[in-house]
Amino acid sequence: MKAFLKPDLPGILRQIRTEGISIRRRFVAYIISAIALVMSLILLLLNLFGVMNPTGTRILDSLETQLISYADHIKRDYDKAAAHALSFSDQLETELQHFLTERNLTFDDLKNHAEALAALQKELYDVVYLNMQLAPSSGAFYILDTTVNSRSEVPLFNGIYLKYINLYSENTVNNEITLYRGSFSTAKEGNITFHSGWNNEMRTDFFDACDAVFTGHTHYILSPDVEIPDTWERARYVYVPIRDQKDHIIGVCGFEINDIYFQLSKKACDDRLGPLVGALLEEKQERYDGQFNSNRYSQTATDGVWITRKGRGTVFDFGTERCIGKTRDVTLGNSTFTAALMIPEAQFDAIVREGQLKTTGIILAVVLFMFAYCLFMSRKYVAPILLKIEQIKYSDHAGEPLRIREFDDLLAFMEEKASVHAEQLKTLEASKIAAEEEAARAREAYEKALEEYALAKNELLHLSENKHEIVLEDYEYFVCNLGTLTPQEMRIYDLYVEGKTTAEIAAIIGIKENTMKYHNKNIYAKLGVSSRKQFLRFAALKQYQDKKGAE
């Protein structure tokens, strides 16, 4: 027992060189090896089930997985609001033109014409109210580039702005509506109350740069999180332009998503981590500001939040509190925002400590079990064998037999097999030579396959005029996801490969231009391409490879 606890390593090494390894030590070594193997398998299984992963890494991996879904949820909601805003704008343009035509007025005639503007608000109120009910928002508005008082020191603009009050869930069907901006007669006709910050007209800087903003493919704008004048609220605005028959921008309409509605509609939770803090942020003077799905953090981040990288995670410093999480860029309208998911640092550290304690406990339990099992096996099986060996060494052959069948059979077996060893050795040598030859052939085949792979890879890289224009990972993603296209999308893809233009394809299939744009957007998203140029390059490369493979 003392020798086992305090081994004489130099003496053991000398004994191994001269006498070999004793049965006891060999048996203990085997037992330890077996238990080490079992322990390795246990640890491997625990790792596969996530128990042995570093807890901090598991938390960040979970947050990153959740963030992908959370960011998609945000983008889907704002794109939905933008779609409603575009429909809202079309309805307003139609009703406005009908109003002017019916009264034989021009848009310029509305300026300082209080009676006409009040009548216009009466006509457009139902459009605003209906779209507010349909869109995922906390309010709806339209603002026209006209006013009842052009002499005001501060430029004012006429329109209607409706808001929900007393929001308590994402479903706003039964919520009370107030008039935040609009004429007195509008509230009276609509039988709605006035907001505490009500005014007849609105202030906005939209018309200062609207023509420059709404060009190209910019269909809607998502504003930063800003304070709503004359209230304690903050909100973002999804807005689109209102145009006249000459395509001039004469107004703006859209929807409000205030902080309370964001909190109600953008909740996030993890089964293991609990409630998560979600946010949609934008950078402002080296800090980040935006909306949070928790009122606690909306109030804490009034002066902005510092965001720094720490390893694989991101640290969100609110000044009085810190959170750990992940961020992801999201493009909404013509701007890029930052979607974030996080948990308080104290909660993060508590989960990490709990994971470390579990891991330490598992390792200690396995080590103690291994140690106890070795002692048990040594006493149970090795000690009797050694005792019998001592009896054999010092017993008198003429005396009573030891009656150990295994040892007697072992000696007979060794003598019987001694003559066979030479033949076995020859057979093993021949097998060794054959195995070495087979290994050499396999190595040659492997090297040949590597050369073929390198040639194929170089060929793929030189298929483009500029090798930096094709990223292999993006192209592989493109090829792998062709199977996700619907039959209609695959038909459009094949027509692009045949060299058809967008207009020609729309005519062949018999769909409208907007529907064609919708299909293009879905195809680009599924295949991971960001432009028509990249899509056509990858499609041409795929066609070339298919043709060459067929040859």
C-alpha positions as CSV (number, residue, x, y, z in Angstrom):
1,M,0.0,0.0,0.0
2,K,2.8,2.4,0.9
3,A,4.6,1.5,-2.4
4,F,1.5,2.2,-4.3
5,L,1.0,5.6,-2.7
6,K,4.6,6.7,-2.8
7,P,6.2,4.8,-5.8
8,D,10.0,4.6,-6.1
9,L,10.2,5.6,-9.8
10,P,13.9,5.0,-10.4
11,G,13.6,1.6,-8.7
12,I,10.6,0.7,-10.8
13,L,12.3,1.7,-14.0
14,R,15.4,-0.5,-13.1
15,Q,13.0,-3.4,-12.3
16,I,11.2,-3.0,-15.6
17,R,14.5,-3.1,-17.6
18,T,15.7,-6.2,-15.8
19,E,12.6,-8.2,-14.8
20,G,9.7,-6.7,-16.7
21,I,6.5,-5.4,-15.2
22,S,4.9,-7.2,-12.3
23,I,1.4,-8.6,-12.6
24,R,0.1,-6.2,-10.0
25,R,1.5,-3.1,-11.7
26,R,0.4,-4.4,-15.1
27,F,-3.1,-5.1,-13.9
28,V,-3.4,-1.7,-12.3
29,A,-2.1,-0.1,-15.5
30,Y,-4.8,-2.0,-17.5
31,I,-7.5,-1.0,-15.1
32,I,-6.4,2.7,-15.2
33,S,-6.4,2.5,-19.0
34,A,-9.8,1.0,-19.2
35,I,-11.2,3.5,-16.8
36,A,-9.5,6.4,-18.6
37,L,-11.1,5.1,-21.8
38,V,-14.5,4.9,-20.2
39,M,-14.0,8.4,-18.7
40,S,-13.1,9.7,-22.1
41,L,-16.2,8.3,-23.6
42,I,-18.3,9.8,-20.8
43,L,-16.7,13.2,-21.3
44,L,-17.3,12.9,-25.1
45,L,-20.9,12.2,-24.5
46,L,-21.2,15.1,-22.1
47,N,-19.5,17.3,-24.7
48,L,-21.9,16.2,-27.4
49,F,-24.9,17.1,-25.1
50,G,-23.3,20.4,-24.3
51,V,-22.5,19.7,-20.6
52,M,-18.7,19.9,-21.0
53,N,-18.6,22.8,-23.3
54,P,-17.2,26.0,-21.7
55,T,-20.3,27.6,-20.3
56,G,-19.5,31.1,-21.6
57,T,-19.1,29.7,-25.1
58,R,-22.4,27.8,-24.8
59,I,-24.2,31.0,-23.7
60,L,-22.8,33.0,-26.6
61,D,-23.6,30.2,-29.1
62,S,-27.1,30.1,-27.8
63,L,-27.4,33.9,-28.0
64,E,-26.0,33.9,-31.6
65,T,-28.5,31.2,-32.7
66,Q,-31.4,33.2,-31.1
67,L,-30.1,36.4,-32.6
68,I,-30.4,35.1,-36.1
69,S,-34.1,34.4,-35.5
70,Y,-34.6,37.7,-33.6
71,A,-33.0,39.8,-36.4
72,D,-35.1,38.0,-39.0
73,H,-38.2,38.7,-36.9
74,I,-37.3,42.4,-36.7
75,K,-36.6,42.7,-40.4
76,R,-39.9,40.8,-41.3
77,D,-41.9,43.1,-39.1
78,Y,-40.4,46.3,-40.4
79,D,-40.7,45.1,-44.0
80,K,-44.4,44.3,-43.3
81,A,-44.9,47.8,-41.9
82,A,-43.1,49.2,-45.0
83,A,-45.4,47.2,-47.3
84,H,-48.4,48.6,-45.5
85,A,-46.9,52.1,-45.8
86,L,-46.6,51.8,-49.5
87,S,-50.2,50.7,-49.8
88,F,-51.2,53.5,-47.4
89,S,-49.4,56.0,-49.7
90,D,-51.2,54.7,-52.8
91,Q,-54.6,55.1,-51.1
92,L,-53.8,58.6,-49.9
93,E,-52.6,59.6,-53.4
94,T,-55.9,58.3,-54.9
95,E,-58.2,59.9,-52.4
96,L,-56.2,63.2,-52.5
97,Q,-56.4,63.5,-56.3
98,H,-60.1,62.6,-56.2
99,F,-60.7,65.3,-53.6
100,L,-58.9,68.0,-55.6
101,T,-60.6,67.0,-58.9
102,E,-64.0,66.9,-57.3
103,R,-63.6,70.5,-56.0
104,N,-61.6,71.8,-59.0
105,L,-58.6,72.6,-56.9
106,T,-54.9,72.2,-57.2
107,F,-52.6,71.1,-54.5
108,D,-51.1,74.7,-54.2
109,D,-54.7,76.0,-53.6
110,L,-54.7,74.2,-50.3
111,K,-52.2,76.5,-48.7
112,N,-53.8,78.7,-46.1
113,H,-57.2,77.3,-47.0
114,A,-58.3,76.1,-43.6
115,E,-61.8,75.0,-44.8
116,A,-60.4,72.9,-47.6
117,L,-57.8,71.3,-45.5
118,A,-60.3,70.4,-42.8
119,A,-62.5,68.8,-45.4
120,L,-59.5,66.9,-46.8
121,Q,-58.7,65.5,-43.3
122,K,-62.3,64.4,-43.0
123,E,-62.0,62.5,-46.3
124,L,-58.7,60.9,-45.4
125,Y,-59.4,60.1,-41.8
126,D,-60.9,56.6,-42.6
127,V,-57.8,55.8,-44.7
128,V,-55.5,56.6,-41.8
129,Y,-57.7,54.8,-39.3
130,L,-58.0,51.6,-41.4
131,N,-54.3,51.4,-42.2
132,M,-53.4,52.0,-38.6
133,Q,-55.6,48.9,-37.7
134,L,-53.8,46.7,-40.3
135,A,-50.2,47.6,-39.8
136,P,-48.0,46.4,-36.9
137,S,-47.5,49.8,-35.3
138,S,-48.4,52.1,-32.4
139,G,-49.6,55.0,-34.7
140,A,-50.2,56.2,-38.2
141,F,-49.8,59.6,-39.9
142,Y,-49.7,61.5,-43.1
143,I,-48.1,65.0,-43.5
144,L,-48.7,67.2,-46.6
145,D,-46.4,70.0,-47.7
146,T,-49.0,72.6,-47.0
147,T,-50.4,74.5,-44.1
148,V,-53.2,76.7,-42.8
149,N,-50.7,79.3,-41.6
150,S,-47.8,79.9,-43.9
151,R,-46.8,83.0,-41.8
152,S,-45.8,80.9,-38.8
153,E,-42.3,81.6,-37.6
154,V,-41.7,77.8,-37.4
155,P,-42.7,76.0,-40.6
156,L,-45.8,73.9,-40.0
157,F,-47.4,71.2,-42.1
158,N,-50.9,69.9,-42.3
159,G,-52.0,66.3,-41.8
160,I,-53.4,63.6,-39.4
161,Y,-51.4,61.7,-36.8
162,L,-53.3,59.0,-34.8
163,K,-51.8,57.2,-31.8
164,Y,-52.8,54.2,-29.6
165,I,-52.8,54.8,-25.9
166,N,-52.6,52.3,-23.0
167,L,-50.9,49.6,-25.0
168,Y,-50.8,46.4,-23.1
169,S,-50.2,43.8,-25.8
170,E,-49.0,43.5,-29.4
171,N,-52.6,43.1,-30.5
172,T,-53.9,46.6,-30.8
173,V,-57.5,45.8,-32.0
174,N,-59.3,47.1,-28.9
175,N,-57.0,49.9,-27.9
176,E,-58.2,53.4,-27.6
177,I,-57.1,55.9,-30.3
178,T,-56.2,59.6,-29.8
179,L,-55.6,62.4,-32.2
180,Y,-52.0,63.6,-31.7
181,R,-52.0,66.0,-34.7
182,G,-54.9,67.2,-36.8
183,S,-57.8,69.6,-36.9
184,F,-60.4,69.9,-34.1
185,S,-63.1,68.9,-36.5
186,T,-61.2,65.7,-37.4
187,A,-61.4,64.5,-33.7
188,K,-65.0,65.5,-33.5
189,E,-66.0,63.7,-36.7
190,G,-64.0,60.6,-35.7
191,N,-65.3,60.7,-32.1
192,I,-61.8,60.3,-30.7
193,T,-60.1,62.1,-27.8
194,F,-57.2,64.5,-28.0
195,H,-53.7,63.5,-27.1
196,S,-52.2,65.4,-24.2
197,G,-49.6,66.8,-26.6
198,W,-52.1,67.7,-29.3
199,N,-51.5,70.4,-31.9
200,N,-53.3,71.3,-35.0
201,E,-50.3,71.0,-37.3
202,M,-46.9,69.3,-37.4
203,R,-43.2,70.2,-37.6
204,T,-40.9,68.1,-39.8
205,D,-37.7,68.4,-41.7
206,F,-38.7,65.6,-44.2
207,F,-39.2,68.0,-47.1
208,D,-35.7,69.4,-46.8
209,A,-34.1,66.4,-48.4
210,C,-36.9,64.1,-49.5
211,D,-36.0,64.3,-53.2
212,A,-32.4,63.2,-52.6
213,V,-33.4,60.4,-50.2
214,F,-36.2,58.7,-52.3
215,T,-34.2,57.9,-55.4
216,G,-33.1,54.6,-56.9
217,H,-34.3,51.6,-55.0
218,T,-35.2,53.4,-51.8
219,H,-38.9,52.6,-51.2
220,Y,-39.1,53.4,-47.5
221,I,-37.1,54.9,-44.7
222,L,-36.8,53.7,-41.1
223,S,-35.8,56.6,-38.8
224,P,-33.5,56.4,-35.7
225,D,-35.2,56.2,-32.3
226,V,-36.2,59.8,-31.6
227,E,-38.2,61.7,-29.0
228,I,-41.9,62.4,-30.0
229,P,-42.4,66.2,-29.5
230,D,-44.6,67.3,-26.6
231,T,-44.6,63.7,-25.1
232,W,-42.3,61.5,-22.9
233,E,-42.3,58.9,-25.6
234,R,-39.6,57.8,-28.1
235,A,-40.3,56.0,-31.4
236,R,-39.1,55.0,-34.8
237,Y,-41.0,55.9,-38.0
238,V,-41.5,53.9,-41.1
239,Y,-42.4,56.4,-43.8
240,V,-42.8,56.6,-47.6
241,P,-43.5,59.6,-49.8
242,I,-46.8,60.8,-51.2
243,R,-46.6,62.0,-54.8
244,D,-48.8,63.9,-57.2
245,Q,-49.6,63.0,-60.7
246,K,-46.4,64.5,-61.9
247,D,-44.4,62.3,-59.5
248,H,-43.5,65.3,-57.3
249,I,-43.3,64.6,-53.6
250,I,-46.1,66.5,-51.9
251,G,-46.2,64.7,-48.6
252,V,-45.2,61.7,-46.4
253,C,-47.1,59.0,-44.6
254,G,-46.2,56.0,-42.5
255,F,-46.3,54.4,-39.1
256,E,-45.0,54.9,-35.6
257,I,-43.3,52.1,-33.7
258,N,-42.8,53.5,-30.2
259,D,-40.7,52.0,-27.4
260,I,-43.7,50.4,-25.7
261,Y,-44.9,48.7,-28.8
262,F,-41.3,47.5,-29.5
263,Q,-41.2,46.0,-26.0
264,L,-44.5,44.2,-26.5
265,S,-43.8,42.8,-30.0
266,K,-40.0,42.0,-29.7
267,K,-39.8,39.8,-26.6
268,A,-37.1,37.1,-26.5
269,C,-36.6,34.2,-24.2
270,D,-34.3,31.1,-24.0
271,D,-35.3,27.9,-22.2
272,R,-32.0,27.8,-20.3
273,L,-31.0,31.4,-20.1
274,G,-34.4,32.9,-19.3
275,P,-35.7,36.2,-20.6
276,L,-33.2,37.9,-23.0
277,V,-32.7,41.6,-23.6
278,G,-33.3,42.4,-27.3
279,A,-32.5,45.7,-29.0
280,L,-32.4,47.5,-32.4
281,L,-29.7,50.1,-32.2
282,E,-28.0,52.7,-34.3
283,E,-24.6,54.3,-33.8
284,K,-24.6,57.9,-32.5
285,Q,-21.3,59.7,-31.8
286,E,-19.3,56.6,-30.8
287,R,-22.2,55.3,-28.7
288,Y,-25.3,53.3,-29.6
289,D,-28.9,54.3,-29.0
290,G,-32.2,52.7,-29.9
291,Q,-35.1,50.6,-28.7
292,F,-35.0,47.7,-26.2
293,N,-37.6,45.1,-25.4
294,S,-37.3,45.9,-21.7
295,N,-38.4,49.2,-20.3
296,R,-35.6,48.9,-17.7
297,Y,-32.9,49.1,-20.3
298,S,-34.8,51.8,-22.4
299,Q,-34.5,54.0,-19.3
300,T,-31.0,53.0,-18.5
301,A,-29.7,53.7,-22.0
302,T,-31.0,57.3,-22.2
303,D,-27.4,58.6,-22.7
304,G,-26.5,55.7,-25.1
305,V,-24.7,52.5,-24.5
306,W,-21.0,51.7,-25.2
307,I,-20.4,48.5,-27.2
308,T,-17.1,46.7,-27.1
309,R,-15.9,43.3,-28.3
310,K,-14.6,40.8,-25.7
311,G,-13.5,37.5,-27.2
312,R,-16.4,36.0,-29.1
313,G,-19.0,38.1,-27.2
314,T,-19.9,41.8,-27.0
315,V,-20.1,43.9,-23.9
316,F,-22.9,46.4,-23.6
317,D,-22.0,49.1,-21.0
318,F,-25.0,51.2,-19.8
319,G,-22.9,53.1,-17.3
320,T,-24.6,51.6,-14.2
321,E,-24.9,48.1,-15.6
322,R,-23.3,45.8,-18.1
323,C,-24.6,43.1,-20.3
324,I,-23.0,40.3,-22.4
325,G,-24.4,39.3,-25.8
326,K,-24.1,39.3,-29.5
327,T,-24.8,41.8,-32.3
328,R,-25.9,41.4,-36.0
329,D,-26.2,44.0,-38.7
330,V,-29.7,44.4,-40.2
331,T,-30.5,46.5,-43.3
332,L,-33.9,48.3,-43.1
333,G,-34.9,50.8,-45.7
334,N,-31.7,52.5,-46.8
335,S,-29.9,52.3,-43.5
336,T,-28.0,49.6,-41.6
337,F,-29.0,49.0,-37.9
338,T,-27.6,46.7,-35.2
339,A,-29.8,44.0,-33.8
340,A,-28.6,42.7,-30.4
341,L,-29.4,40.0,-27.9
342,M,-27.9,40.1,-24.4
343,I,-28.2,39.0,-20.8
344,P,-27.1,41.0,-17.7
345,E,-23.4,40.4,-16.8
346,A,-24.3,39.2,-13.3
347,Q,-26.7,36.6,-14.8
348,F,-24.0,35.6,-17.3
349,D,-21.4,35.1,-14.5
350,A,-23.8,33.1,-12.4
351,I,-24.5,30.7,-15.2
352,V,-20.8,30.3,-15.9
353,R,-20.0,29.6,-12.3
354,E,-22.8,27.0,-12.2
355,G,-21.4,25.3,-15.3
356,Q,-17.9,25.3,-13.9
357,L,-19.1,23.7,-10.6
358,K,-21.0,21.0,-12.6
359,T,-17.9,20.3,-14.7
360,T,-15.6,20.2,-11.7
361,G,-18.0,17.9,-9.8
362,I,-18.2,15.4,-12.7
363,I,-14.4,15.3,-13.1
364,L,-13.8,14.8,-9.4
365,A,-16.5,12.1,-9.2
366,V,-14.9,10.2,-12.1
367,V,-11.4,10.5,-10.7
368,L,-12.5,9.2,-7.2
369,F,-14.4,6.3,-8.8
370,M,-11.3,5.4,-10.8
371,F,-9.1,5.4,-7.8
372,A,-11.5,3.4,-5.6
373,Y,-12.1,0.9,-8.4
374,C,-8.3,0.3,-8.9
375,L,-7.9,-0.4,-5.2
376,F,-10.8,-2.8,-5.2
377,M,-9.7,-4.7,-8.3
378,S,-6.1,-4.9,-7.0
379,R,-7.2,-6.5,-3.7
380,K,-9.9,-8.7,-5.2
381,Y,-8.1,-10.3,-8.1
382,V,-4.3,-9.5,-8.1
383,A,-3.5,-10.4,-4.5
384,P,-4.9,-14.1,-4.8
385,I,-2.9,-14.6,-8.1
386,L,0.3,-13.4,-6.5
387,L,-0.3,-15.7,-3.5
388,K,-0.7,-18.7,-5.8
389,I,2.5,-17.8,-7.7
390,E,4.4,-17.8,-4.4
391,Q,3.0,-21.2,-3.6
392,I,4.2,-22.6,-6.9
393,K,7.6,-21.2,-6.5
394,Y,8.2,-22.6,-3.0
395,S,6.0,-25.7,-3.0
396,D,7.4,-29.3,-3.0
397,H,6.5,-31.1,-6.3
398,A,6.2,-34.4,-4.4
399,G,3.7,-32.9,-2.1
400,E,0.0,-32.2,-2.6
401,P,-0.9,-30.6,-6.0
402,L,-1.8,-26.9,-6.0
403,R,-4.9,-27.6,-8.1
404,I,-4.6,-24.5,-10.1
405,R,-5.8,-25.6,-13.5
406,E,-5.1,-22.3,-15.3
407,F,-1.4,-22.4,-14.4
408,D,-0.9,-26.0,-15.4
409,D,-2.7,-25.5,-18.7
410,L,-0.6,-22.4,-19.3
411,L,2.7,-24.3,-19.0
412,A,1.5,-27.1,-21.3
413,F,0.2,-24.6,-23.8
414,M,3.5,-22.7,-23.9
415,E,5.4,-25.9,-24.6
416,E,3.0,-26.9,-27.3
417,K,3.0,-23.6,-29.0
418,A,6.8,-23.0,-28.9
419,S,7.3,-25.0,-32.1
420,V,4.5,-23.1,-33.9
421,H,6.0,-19.6,-33.2
422,A,8.6,-19.9,-36.0
423,E,6.0,-20.6,-38.6
424,Q,3.8,-17.8,-37.3
425,L,6.7,-15.4,-37.4
426,K,7.3,-16.2,-41.1
427,T,3.6,-15.7,-41.8
428,L,3.6,-12.4,-40.0
429,E,6.7,-11.2,-41.9
430,A,5.0,-12.0,-45.2
431,S,1.8,-10.2,-44.0
432,K,3.9,-7.2,-43.0
433,I,5.6,-7.0,-46.4
434,A,2.2,-7.3,-48.2
435,A,0.7,-4.6,-45.9
436,E,3.6,-2.2,-46.6
437,E,3.1,-2.7,-50.3
438,E,-0.6,-2.1,-50.0
439,A,0.1,1.1,-47.9
440,A,2.5,2.3,-50.6
441,R,-0.1,1.9,-53.3
442,A,-2.7,3.6,-51.1
443,R,-0.3,6.5,-50.5
444,E,0.3,6.9,-54.3
445,A,-3.5,6.9,-54.9
446,Y,-4.0,9.5,-52.2
447,E,-1.3,11.8,-53.6
448,K,-2.8,11.4,-57.1
449,A,-6.2,12.4,-55.7
450,L,-4.7,15.4,-54.0
451,E,-3.2,16.5,-57.3
452,E,-6.5,16.1,-59.1
453,Y,-8.2,18.1,-56.3
454,A,-5.7,20.9,-56.6
455,L,-6.1,21.0,-60.4
456,A,-9.9,21.1,-60.1
457,K,-9.6,23.9,-57.5
458,N,-7.3,25.9,-59.7
459,E,-9.5,25.4,-62.7
460,L,-12.5,26.7,-60.6
461,L,-10.5,29.7,-59.5
462,H,-9.5,30.6,-63.1
463,L,-13.0,30.3,-64.6
464,S,-13.5,34.0,-63.7
465,E,-11.6,36.8,-65.3
466,N,-10.6,38.0,-61.9
467,K,-10.2,35.3,-59.3
468,H,-11.2,37.8,-56.5
469,E,-14.6,38.2,-58.1
470,I,-15.7,34.7,-57.0
471,V,-15.6,33.5,-53.4
472,L,-15.6,29.7,-53.3
473,E,-17.6,29.6,-50.1
474,D,-20.3,31.9,-51.6
475,Y,-20.4,29.8,-54.8
476,E,-20.7,26.5,-52.9
477,Y,-23.6,28.0,-50.9
478,F,-25.2,29.1,-54.2
479,V,-24.9,25.6,-55.6
480,C,-26.1,23.8,-52.4
481,N,-29.2,26.0,-52.1
482,L,-30.4,25.6,-55.7
483,G,-32.6,22.8,-54.5
484,T,-34.5,25.2,-52.2
485,L,-36.0,27.1,-55.2
486,T,-39.7,26.6,-55.9
487,P,-40.7,25.3,-59.4
488,Q,-41.6,28.9,-60.4
489,E,-38.3,30.2,-59.1
490,M,-36.4,27.4,-60.8
491,R,-38.1,28.3,-64.1
492,I,-37.0,31.9,-63.7
493,Y,-33.5,30.7,-62.9
494,D,-33.4,28.6,-66.1
495,L,-34.6,31.5,-68.2
496,Y,-31.8,33.7,-66.8
497,V,-29.3,31.0,-67.7
498,E,-30.7,31.0,-71.2
499,G,-29.8,34.7,-71.4
500,K,-33.3,36.2,-71.0
501,T,-33.8,39.6,-69.6
502,T,-36.1,40.4,-66.6
503,A,-38.7,41.9,-68.9
504,E,-38.6,39.0,-71.3
505,I,-38.9,36.5,-68.4
506,A,-41.9,38.4,-67.0
507,A,-43.5,38.3,-70.4
508,I,-42.8,34.6,-70.9
509,I,-44.2,33.6,-67.5
510,G,-47.0,36.1,-67.7
511,I,-46.4,37.9,-64.4
512,K,-46.2,41.6,-63.5
513,E,-43.0,43.5,-62.9
514,N,-43.6,43.8,-59.2
515,T,-44.2,40.0,-59.0
516,M,-41.0,39.5,-60.9
517,K,-39.1,41.7,-58.5
518,Y,-40.6,39.7,-55.6
519,H,-39.3,36.4,-57.2
520,N,-35.9,37.9,-57.8
521,K,-35.6,39.0,-54.2
522,N,-36.6,35.5,-52.9
523,I,-34.1,33.8,-55.4
524,Y,-31.3,36.1,-54.3
525,A,-32.0,35.5,-50.6
526,K,-32.1,31.7,-51.0
527,L,-28.9,31.5,-53.1
528,G,-27.0,34.0,-50.9
529,V,-26.3,36.5,-53.7
530,S,-26.5,40.3,-53.3
531,S,-26.6,41.5,-56.9
532,R,-27.8,40.5,-60.4
533,K,-24.2,40.5,-61.5
534,Q,-23.1,38.0,-58.9
535,F,-26.2,35.8,-59.6
536,L,-25.5,35.7,-63.3
537,R,-21.8,35.0,-62.7
538,F,-22.5,32.1,-60.4
539,A,-25.2,30.7,-62.8
540,A,-22.8,30.8,-65.7
541,L,-20.1,29.1,-63.7
542,K,-22.6,26.4,-62.6
543,Q,-23.7,25.9,-66.3
544,Y,-20.1,25.6,-67.3
545,Q,-19.3,23.0,-64.7
546,D,-22.4,21.0,-65.5
547,K,-21.5,20.9,-69.2
548,K,-17.9,19.9,-68.4
549,G,-19.1,17.2,-66.0
550,A,-21.4,15.8,-68.7
551,E,-18.4,15.7,-71.1
